[in-house]
């Protein structure tokens, strides 16, 4: 769900751009079909899909020294066929307190300092808290291609997704994700086959 939107953010830049998680998820690059055959969005609604996702994110500038500075936060989303809703949205700034050389796989690694937390949507934050390993004032992260590396207390390991282009870095750590199952309740049709077999009794009248 999020990968195309991440690329959209990187292409448009962060200055003055709408928060990427508020971009409609059914937005598709290119031309929309014309005429009566262009109702593809209705097909998506018929799927009855639902789900939720919680993630830590950050985006900003990565300079030549390997230091990162920008903004970020924590978001909990819930969606179904009819609506998308933010249950929790926390926002803060990131700044680099130290450039690290301890991640062998990383092209850049840094110790991030989290700024003051601002709650934009907080109704669902208590029920969907940020994990304690990420809910810290100082966080060690690194970039290895499209892998976001982190040292959360037990050494460097992959913790999320990263995208870097022309000095602009976006990263995401998904902390929870779920999808609802589509209903498959058409098994009742099989019961009609038994009725067809009951007509064989009429053959007993022949002598």
C-alpha positions as CSV (number, residue, x, y, z in Angstrom):
1,X,0.0,0.0,0.0
2,X,2.7,2.5,0.9
3,X,5.5,1.9,-1.6
4,X,4.0,3.9,-4.5
5,X,3.2,6.7,-2.1
6,X,6.8,6.8,-0.8
7,X,8.0,7.3,-4.4
8,X,5.5,10.0,-4.9
9,X,6.8,11.9,-1.9
10,X,10.4,11.6,-3.1
11,X,9.5,12.9,-6.5
12,X,7.4,15.9,-5.3
13,X,9.7,16.9,-2.3
14,X,8.6,17.7,1.2
15,X,8.3,21.5,0.9
16,X,4.7,22.4,0.9
17,X,3.6,18.9,-0.1
18,X,0.6,17.3,1.4
19,X,1.4,14.6,3.9
20,X,1.9,11.4,1.8
21,X,-0.4,9.3,3.9
22,X,-3.3,11.6,3.1
23,X,-2.9,11.1,-0.7
24,X,-5.9,9.0,-1.9
25,X,-4.8,5.4,-2.1
26,X,-6.7,4.8,-5.4
27,X,-4.8,7.6,-7.2
28,X,-3.1,6.1,-10.2
29,X,-0.6,7.9,-12.5
30,X,-1.6,8.3,-16.1
31,X,-4.9,8.9,-17.8
32,X,-8.2,7.8,-16.5
33,X,-10.4,5.7,-18.8
34,X,-13.0,7.6,-20.6
35,X,-16.6,6.6,-21.3
36,X,-18.7,4.0,-19.6
37,X,-15.9,1.5,-19.1
38,X,-13.9,3.5,-16.6
39,X,-15.4,2.5,-13.3
40,X,-12.4,0.6,-12.0
41,X,-12.7,2.2,-8.6
42,X,-16.1,0.4,-8.1
43,X,-14.3,-2.9,-8.5
44,X,-11.9,-2.0,-5.7
45,X,-14.8,-1.3,-3.4
46,X,-16.3,-4.7,-4.1
47,X,-13.3,-6.4,-2.7
48,X,-14.4,-5.4,0.8
49,X,-10.7,-5.1,1.9
50,X,-9.9,-3.6,5.3
51,X,-6.8,-3.3,7.4
52,X,-4.6,-1.2,9.6
53,X,-0.9,-0.2,9.7
54,X,1.3,1.6,12.2
55,X,4.7,3.0,11.3
56,X,7.5,5.3,12.4
57,X,8.7,7.6,9.6
58,X,11.2,10.3,8.8
59,X,12.1,12.4,5.7
60,X,14.6,15.1,5.1
61,X,18.1,15.9,3.9
62,X,21.1,13.6,4.1
63,X,24.3,15.7,3.7
64,X,27.7,14.7,2.4
65,X,29.0,14.0,5.9
66,X,26.2,11.4,6.5
67,X,24.2,13.6,8.8
68,X,20.4,13.5,8.5
69,X,18.0,16.3,9.5
70,X,14.3,16.6,8.8
71,X,10.9,15.7,10.2
72,X,9.1,12.6,11.1
73,X,6.6,11.0,13.4
74,X,4.4,8.0,14.2
75,X,1.1,7.2,12.4
76,X,-1.6,4.6,12.8
77,X,-3.9,4.2,9.9
78,X,-7.1,2.1,9.5
79,X,-9.0,1.6,6.3
80,X,-11.8,-0.3,4.7
81,X,-13.6,-0.2,1.3
82,X,-15.3,3.1,2.1
83,X,-12.8,5.2,4.1
84,X,-9.3,5.8,5.4
85,X,-8.8,7.1,8.9
86,X,-5.9,8.2,11.0
87,X,-6.2,6.8,14.5
88,X,-3.0,8.3,15.8
89,X,-0.6,10.9,14.3
90,X,2.4,12.2,16.2
91,X,4.9,14.6,14.7
92,X,8.4,15.7,15.6
93,X,11.7,16.8,14.0
94,X,14.9,14.8,13.6
95,X,18.4,16.0,14.0
96,X,21.7,14.2,14.0
97,X,23.6,14.2,17.2
98,X,26.4,12.0,15.9
99,X,27.5,10.4,12.6
100,X,28.3,6.7,13.1
101,X,30.8,4.3,11.5
102,X,29.8,1.2,13.3
103,X,27.4,-0.1,10.7
104,X,29.5,-2.1,8.2
105,X,26.6,-2.5,5.7
106,X,25.5,1.1,5.8
107,X,26.4,3.9,3.3
108,X,25.3,6.3,6.0
109,X,24.5,5.8,9.7
110,X,23.6,8.4,12.3
111,X,22.4,8.9,15.9
112,X,19.1,10.8,15.7
113,X,17.8,13.1,18.3
114,X,14.0,13.4,18.4
115,X,12.5,16.9,18.9
116,X,9.4,17.8,20.9
117,X,6.5,15.5,20.1
118,X,3.3,17.2,18.8
119,X,0.0,15.3,18.7
120,X,-2.0,15.9,15.6
121,X,-4.4,13.0,16.1
122,X,-4.2,11.3,19.5
123,X,-7.5,9.5,20.1
124,X,-6.1,6.1,19.1
125,X,-2.5,6.5,20.4
126,X,-3.1,4.9,23.8
127,X,-4.5,1.7,22.1
128,X,-1.8,1.6,19.5
129,X,1.4,2.8,21.2
130,X,4.8,3.2,19.6
131,X,7.0,0.2,20.7
132,X,9.3,1.0,23.6
133,X,12.4,0.3,21.5
134,X,11.5,3.1,19.1
135,X,9.8,5.4,21.6
136,X,13.1,6.9,22.6
137,X,14.7,10.4,22.5
138,X,17.8,9.0,20.7
139,X,17.6,6.5,17.9
140,X,20.5,4.8,15.9
141,X,19.6,4.3,12.2
142,X,21.5,3.6,9.0
143,X,20.9,3.3,5.3
144,X,21.9,0.2,3.2
145,X,20.3,0.5,-0.2
146,X,16.6,0.2,0.3
147,X,17.1,-1.3,3.8
148,X,16.8,0.8,6.9
149,X,19.2,-0.5,9.5
150,X,18.9,0.1,13.2
151,X,20.8,-0.6,16.4
152,X,18.0,-1.0,18.9
153,X,20.2,-2.5,21.6
154,X,21.3,-5.8,20.1
155,X,23.5,-4.7,17.2
156,X,22.7,-3.6,13.7
157,X,19.8,-5.3,11.9
158,X,17.3,-4.5,9.2
159,X,14.3,-2.7,10.8
160,X,12.5,-1.0,7.8
161,X,12.5,0.5,4.4
162,X,14.6,3.4,3.1
163,X,14.7,5.5,-0.1
164,X,17.4,8.0,-0.9
165,X,17.5,10.2,-4.0
166,X,19.5,13.3,-4.6
167,X,20.2,13.8,-1.0
168,X,16.6,13.4,0.1
169,X,16.0,10.5,2.4
170,X,12.7,8.8,3.4
171,X,12.5,6.0,5.9
172,X,9.8,3.9,7.4
173,X,9.6,1.3,10.2
174,X,6.3,-0.7,10.1
175,X,5.5,-1.6,13.7
176,X,2.1,-3.3,13.1
177,X,0.1,-4.4,10.1
178,X,-3.1,-6.4,9.5
179,X,-5.5,-7.0,6.7
180,X,-9.1,-8.2,6.9
181,X,-10.3,-11.3,5.1
182,X,-12.8,-11.1,2.3
183,X,-16.1,-12.9,2.8
184,X,-16.5,-16.2,1.0
185,X,-20.0,-17.2,1.9
186,X,-21.2,-18.8,-1.3
187,X,-21.0,-22.4,-0.1
188,X,-24.8,-22.5,0.4
189,X,-25.2,-23.1,-3.3
190,X,-23.9,-26.6,-2.9
191,X,-27.0,-27.5,-0.9
192,X,-29.2,-27.2,-4.0
193,X,-27.6,-30.3,-5.6
194,X,-29.3,-32.5,-3.1
195,X,-32.8,-31.4,-4.3
196,X,-32.1,-32.5,-7.8
197,X,-31.4,-36.1,-6.7
198,X,-34.9,-36.4,-5.1
199,X,-36.7,-36.6,-8.5
200,X,-35.5,-40.2,-9.1
201,X,-38.5,-41.6,-7.0
202,X,-40.8,-40.9,-10.0
203,X,-39.2,-43.7,-11.9
204,X,-40.6,-46.3,-9.5
205,X,-44.1,-46.1,-11.1
206,X,-43.1,-48.1,-14.2
207,X,-44.1,-51.8,-14.2
